[in-house]
Amino acid sequence: MKNLLVFLVIILIQSAAAQNIRSLELFSVSSIIRNSELQIDEDFAGEINEAFEGSLSKSGSTSLNIGGENTGNNYSLFEILQIMDSRADSNNLGVYIITAGWKTGPNSEYQMMNSENHTINFTYISNFLRINPARNQLLILLMPKGSEIPPSAIDGTASRMMPGVNILLLPQRANEPFSSHIEDFISAIKDIDNKPDSDTDKDKMINMSEYLNQLENKLAKEGIYFENLNVAKGPEIILMEVK
């Protein structure tokens, strides 16, 4: 009887330590400016979403192109963030990818390079991360040369990615087109396989730490420089069963 009680306590501790993901909230934004140096293929946002949905074996995404002639979406980025915040749960996983250049606006604020009616600043996005109930969120910024947000402008601690709220900075590499930078990023996400060797704790599940470790390894394999800033620590969550 004593051994049974010990076993039950261990199971309860494990259950409390890592909860199953409730749902995935995923969006990808591509900023397109026709009359400036920043022009992005309008299909990139959808391709990025599809790559992440495949790597997480879950659906639930929104693609948005801002500033293009054919956005394919009636919502602005403001509206999408508000909708996601209203639906969020503490056990959700939020993955947000913004492919855009940034410029310094009033009060040294970083603003997305965009058409005027969709201008958004980084402070708004940062506040969204902090008030959203989801305790695991990953914001990925794909940025062209000369239009980056420096890590010093973000209130976060440089570290490896870990469960919690992370901001991953991926500036464009030198001597390559920005489109190649994005394509290599998509390839890295598609290469995440969640096979048994990714299950480092051998519990037949892929948790948040194991997924983030794969993400870092695949980016490095593609030769993509990245820097991560941890904004807040969060609980370990179980994403999926091992394939």
Steps between C-alpha positions, in 0.01 A plus 500: 500500500786734587669435164170571322467834679856595403423410140186712499687797647761474225229493234330806652830690512570417136150609400539829683844558348394471135147564375373408157472784252141615467524663159741667260465868412716571197526797271751618244518857374683617189545873450514601134586847371482537126691826465794440735785258552288250696302267275402150610322224310142506625495121529769495769258556789292199403807281442636586844169412664479168318856412604424565868169314488683200359779515757246516785246259347232758577293752309360836597677775313445835335711646220506871436676709238507871579558768239459272198245540226332168575511443875258207495390591852246756619652532848776737599783387726341695787174310457669162481696562820181606677317186384787276609521666839126451558523127419826422679537255784794449735574160340493634145813527291535826308741514205517832316727569202547851366693538175565871473739790513491745790567871513538741788190711549403771751655467846756252362223241464551218252224489240433235240583629153158500348221683331381786720158355579658190655792653689573310820777547753697240689378619841146394407620151407714478813204595719289236325756236603489615860121514546412192294397217738704239310809428712694359205546736208763535230536819296731462201624810318645449150670832418686634195841663525483860615147466638551293814394546859818475712484264801578796727163653408309201639438437868613139518790282614730349237486123540422174327134451424310354794136450601341841545488812286788529253587753228719348230693747282607383155675782310578448133841350429751701303530454122172319445155604380242546774276246323775236539515579872128432531517185286779358717292577809202313354728205417624491859143481634401230252804298610368463857395135511413422867645150467597282800853643517342843567330357808798552728318406823356182336142558616354443150401867483652816354490779756564870452871481588558214256322683219695822561824302504412358159419848371838634611683203344318527167568875475868438571506223238369748240773744603250753632631736767251560779483656842233418755366724776300339780228740616334275761541145623212258455397142576602198298217386272459180300453571131451158339578130507824383345454405135 
